[in-house]
């Protein structure tokens, strides 16, 4: 934090000296790109125990890589769902909540059931509470 900013001319000079290093790195990268693509085994001969690393190199065509991966993941070992994964099961086959149990839940009483199902005594109490709070009247 206490470092001073580098002056413009010294920064420009430093970057100018570093430029040849970047050019050398580009030449090395071009030389690597010029190397031939690796020799790959035929996809039909691949088994789950085969080596798939050569198919993951950047020189390999994407279509060939996908075919090799399909061959790998077509094995039943990779095709079975994880029993401990929470979203791998079908959770829609459970039993429905019975109406009797649903009526005992406080949230269901207030959200799902209409006000008409309240007891008449509760309705009268609710009306009495609202009469006490008249608009324009101040409590003293």
CNS distance restraints for C-alpha pairs under 8 A (distance, minus, plus):
assign (resid   6 and name CA) (resid  10 and name CA) 6.83 0.50 0.50
assign (resid   6 and name CA) (resid  11 and name CA) 6.15 0.50 0.50
assign (resid   7 and name CA) (resid  11 and name CA) 6.10 0.50 0.50
assign (resid   8 and name CA) (resid  12 and name CA) 6.11 0.50 0.50
assign (resid   9 and name CA) (resid  13 and name CA) 6.05 0.50 0.50
assign (resid  10 and name CA) (resid  14 and name CA) 6.10 0.50 0.50
assign (resid  11 and name CA) (resid  15 and name CA) 6.19 0.50 0.50
assign (resid  12 and name CA) (resid  16 and name CA) 6.09 0.50 0.50
assign (resid  13 and name CA) (resid  17 and name CA) 6.34 0.50 0.50
assign (resid  14 and name CA) (resid  18 and name CA) 6.38 0.50 0.50
assign (resid  15 and name CA) (resid  19 and name CA) 6.21 0.50 0.50
assign (resid  16 and name CA) (resid  20 and name CA) 8.00 0.50 0.50
assign (resid  18 and name CA) (resid  22 and name CA) 6.89 0.50 0.50
assign (resid  19 and name CA) (resid  23 and name CA) 6.49 0.50 0.50
assign (resid  20 and name CA) (resid  24 and name CA) 6.30 0.50 0.50
assign (resid  21 and name CA) (resid  25 and name CA) 6.34 0.50 0.50
assign (resid  22 and name CA) (resid  26 and name CA) 6.31 0.50 0.50
assign (resid  23 and name CA) (resid  27 and name CA) 6.35 0.50 0.50
assign (resid  24 and name CA) (resid  28 and name CA) 6.28 0.50 0.50
assign (resid  25 and name CA) (resid  29 and name CA) 6.18 0.50 0.50
assign (resid  26 and name CA) (resid  30 and name CA) 6.15 0.50 0.50
assign (resid  27 and name CA) (resid  31 and name CA) 6.19 0.50 0.50
assign (resid  28 and name CA) (resid  32 and name CA) 6.30 0.50 0.50
assign (resid  29 and name CA) (resid  33 and name CA) 6.29 0.50 0.50
assign (resid  30 and name CA) (resid  34 and name CA) 6.23 0.50 0.50
assign (resid  31 and name CA) (resid  35 and name CA) 6.81 0.50 0.50
assign (resid  37 and name CA) (resid  59 and name CA) 5.56 0.50 0.50
assign (resid  37 and name CA) (resid  60 and name CA) 6.84 0.50 0.50
assign (resid  38 and name CA) (resid  54 and name CA) 7.08 0.50 0.50
assign (resid  38 and name CA) (resid  59 and name CA) 7.64 0.50 0.50
assign (resid  38 and name CA) (resid  60 and name CA) 7.83 0.50 0.50
assign (resid  40 and name CA) (resid  54 and name CA) 6.83 0.50 0.50
assign (resid  40 and name CA) (resid  55 and name CA) 7.30 0.50 0.50
assign (resid  41 and name CA) (resid  45 and name CA) 7.19 0.50 0.50
assign (resid  41 and name CA) (resid  46 and name CA) 7.62 0.50 0.50
assign (resid  42 and name CA) (resid  46 and name CA) 7.12 0.50 0.50
assign (resid  43 and name CA) (resid  67 and name CA) 7.39 0.50 0.50
assign (resid  43 and name CA) (resid  68 and name CA) 6.05 0.50 0.50
assign (resid  43 and name CA) (resid  71 and name CA) 7.67 0.50 0.50
assign (resid  46 and name CA) (resid  50 and name CA) 5.77 0.50 0.50
assign (resid  46 and name CA) (resid  68 and name CA) 7.82 0.50 0.50
assign (resid  46 and name CA) (resid  71 and name CA) 7.27 0.50 0.50
assign (resid  46 and name CA) (resid  72 and name CA) 7.87 0.50 0.50
assign (resid  47 and name CA) (resid  71 and name CA) 7.66 0.50 0.50
assign (resid  47 and name CA) (resid  72 and name CA) 7.06 0.50 0.50
assign (resid  48 and name CA) (resid  71 and name CA) 7.97 0.50 0.50
assign (resid  48 and name CA) (resid  72 and name CA) 5.57 0.50 0.50
assign (resid  48 and name CA) (resid  75 and name CA) 6.79 0.50 0.50
assign (resid  52 and name CA) (resid  56 and name CA) 7.07 0.50 0.50
assign (resid  52 and name CA) (resid  68 and name CA) 7.52 0.50 0.50
assign (resid  53 and name CA) (resid  57 and name CA) 7.20 0.50 0.50
assign (resid  55 and name CA) (resid  60 and name CA) 6.16 0.50 0.50
assign (resid  55 and name CA) (resid  64 and name CA) 7.64 0.50 0.50
assign (resid  55 and name CA) (resid  65 and name CA) 5.52 0.50 0.50
assign (resid  55 and name CA) (resid  68 and name CA) 7.12 0.50 0.50
assign (resid  56 and name CA) (resid  60 and name CA) 6.96 0.50 0.50
assign (resid  56 and name CA) (resid  65 and name CA) 6.66 0.50 0.50
assign (resid  60 and name CA) (resid  64 and name CA) 6.95 0.50 0.50
assign (resid  60 and name CA) (resid  65 and name CA) 6.67 0.50 0.50
assign (resid  61 and name CA) (resid  65 and name CA) 6.29 0.50 0.50
assign (resid  62 and name CA) (resid  66 and name CA) 6.17 0.50 0.50
assign (resid  63 and name CA) (resid  67 and name CA) 6.31 0.50 0.50
assign (resid  64 and name CA) (resid  68 and name CA) 6.28 0.50 0.50
assign (resid  65 and name CA) (resid  69 and name CA) 6.22 0.50 0.50
assign (resid  66 and name CA) (resid  70 and name CA) 6.07 0.50 0.50
assign (resid  67 and name CA) (resid  71 and name CA) 6.25 0.50 0.50
assign (resid  68 and name CA) (resid  72 and name CA) 6.30 0.50 0.50
assign (resid  69 and name CA) (resid  73 and name CA) 6.03 0.50 0.50
assign (resid  70 and name CA) (resid  74 and name CA) 5.76 0.50 0.50
assign (resid  71 and name CA) (resid  75 and name CA) 7.28 0.50 0.50
assign (resid  73 and name CA) (resid  78 and name CA) 5.55 0.50 0.50
assign (resid  73 and name CA) (resid  79 and name CA) 6.69 0.50 0.50
assign (resid  74 and name CA) (resid  78 and name CA) 7.08 0.50 0.50
assign (resid  74 and name CA) (resid  79 and name CA) 6.57 0.50 0.50
assign (resid  75 and name CA) (resid  79 and name CA) 6.30 0.50 0.50
assign (resid  76 and name CA) (resid  80 and name CA) 6.21 0.50 0.50
assign (resid  81 and name CA) (resid  85 and name CA) 7.81 0.50 0.50
assign (resid  81 and name CA) (resid  88 and name CA) 6.23 0.50 0.50
assign (resid  82 and name CA) (resid  88 and name CA) 6.80 0.50 0.50
assign (resid  83 and name CA) (resid  88 and name CA) 7.02 0.50 0.50
assign (resid  83 and name CA) (resid  89 and name CA) 7.52 0.50 0.50
assign (resid  85 and name CA) (resid  89 and name CA) 7.80 0.50 0.50
assign (resid  97 and name CA) (resid 101 and name CA) 6.70 0.50 0.50
assign (resid  97 and name CA) (resid 102 and name CA) 6.50 0.50 0.50
assign (resid  98 and name CA) (resid 102 and name CA) 6.16 0.50 0.50
assign (resid  99 and name CA) (resid 103 and name CA) 6.09 0.50 0.50
assign (resid 100 and name CA) (resid 104 and name CA) 6.83 0.50 0.50
assign (resid 101 and name CA) (resid 105 and name CA) 6.98 0.50 0.50
assign (resid 102 and name CA) (resid 108 and name CA) 6.31 0.50 0.50
assign (resid 103 and name CA) (resid 108 and name CA) 6.49 0.50 0.50
assign (resid 103 and name CA) (resid 109 and name CA) 6.18 0.50 0.50
assign (resid 104 and name CA) (resid 108 and name CA) 7.73 0.50 0.50
assign (resid 104 and name CA) (resid 109 and name CA) 7.45 0.50 0.50
assign (resid 105 and name CA) (resid 109 and name CA) 6.35 0.50 0.50
assign (resid 106 and name CA) (resid 110 and name CA) 6.54 0.50 0.50
assign (resid 107 and name CA) (resid 111 and name CA) 6.04 0.50 0.50
assign (resid 107 and name CA) (resid 112 and name CA) 7.93 0.50 0.50
assign (resid 108 and name CA) (resid 112 and name CA) 5.05 0.50 0.50
assign (resid 108 and name CA) (resid 113 and name CA) 6.74 0.50 0.50
assign (resid 109 and name CA) (resid 113 and name CA) 5.34 0.50 0.50
assign (resid 110 and name CA) (resid 114 and name CA) 7.71 0.50 0.50
assign (resid 113 and name CA) (resid 117 and name CA) 7.08 0.50 0.50
assign (resid 118 and name CA) (resid 122 and name CA) 6.52 0.50 0.50
assign (resid 118 and name CA) (resid 123 and name CA) 6.81 0.50 0.50
assign (resid 119 and name CA) (resid 123 and name CA) 6.53 0.50 0.50
assign (resid 120 and name CA) (resid 124 and name CA) 6.29 0.50 0.50
assign (resid 121 and name CA) (resid 125 and name CA) 6.27 0.50 0.50
assign (resid 122 and name CA) (resid 126 and name CA) 6.15 0.50 0.50
assign (resid 123 and name CA) (resid 127 and name CA) 6.27 0.50 0.50
assign (resid 124 and name CA) (resid 128 and name CA) 6.17 0.50 0.50
assign (resid 125 and name CA) (resid 129 and name CA) 6.27 0.50 0.50
assign (resid 126 and name CA) (resid 130 and name CA) 6.51 0.50 0.50
assign (resid 127 and name CA) (resid 131 and name CA) 6.40 0.50 0.50
assign (resid 128 and name CA) (resid 132 and name CA) 6.79 0.50 0.50
assign (resid 129 and name CA) (resid 133 and name CA) 7.16 0.50 0.50
assign (resid 130 and name CA) (resid 134 and name CA) 7.55 0.50 0.50
assign (resid 133 and name CA) (resid 137 and name CA) 7.72 0.50 0.50
